[in-house]
Amino acid sequence: MKNIKDIIIGVFAVIGFAAIVTGFTNEAIQSNKIDVENKSTVDYKVCIYCYGQEEGSFNLGWGKSTSVSVPCQSGDLEIKYGTYSCNSSAYSSGYNSYTIN
C-alpha cells in the first residue's frame, strides 16, 4: 500500500513539474501582413485593433497604400478609420485586404 501511495505522489509531482516548466515557455507571436489602401479623396487616420485592443494607428493620405504587420488573425482584426480620429463614430472594415472608399 505504501508503494502505491509513493507512486501516486511521484506521478503528481512529475505532472506538477511539467506544468510549471511549460508555464514559463514563451510562444512566439505570429505576425500577419495586411494591405491597407485609401482609394478615397480624403486623408484618414487608420487604427488597427486586435482582439478589441488598439495595436497602432497611422495617417494614410488619399490615393496611398501601405502594408502593416498585425499580431492576430483576420477574424480577430478590426480596422477603423476616420478623418481625425478612430473614435466611436469612425468607420469600420473587416476584410483581409482593407480598401477605404
C-alpha positions, 0 to 999 in steps of 0.5 A: 500500500505504501508503494502505491501511495509513493507512486501516486505522489511521484506521478503528481509531482512529475505532472506538477513539474511539467506544468510549471516548466511549460508555464514559463515557455514563451510562444512566439507571436505570429505576425500577419501582413495586411494591405491597407489602401485609401482609394478615397479623396480624403486623408484618414487616420487608420487604427488597427485593433486586435482582439478589441485592443488598439495595436497602432494607428497611422495617417494614410493620405488619399490615393496611398497604400501601405502594408502593416504587420498585425499580431492576430488573425483576420477574424480577430482584426478590426480596422477603423478609420476616420478623418481625425480620429478612430473614435466611436463614430469612425468607420469600420472594415473587416476584410483581409485586404482593407480598401477605404472608399 
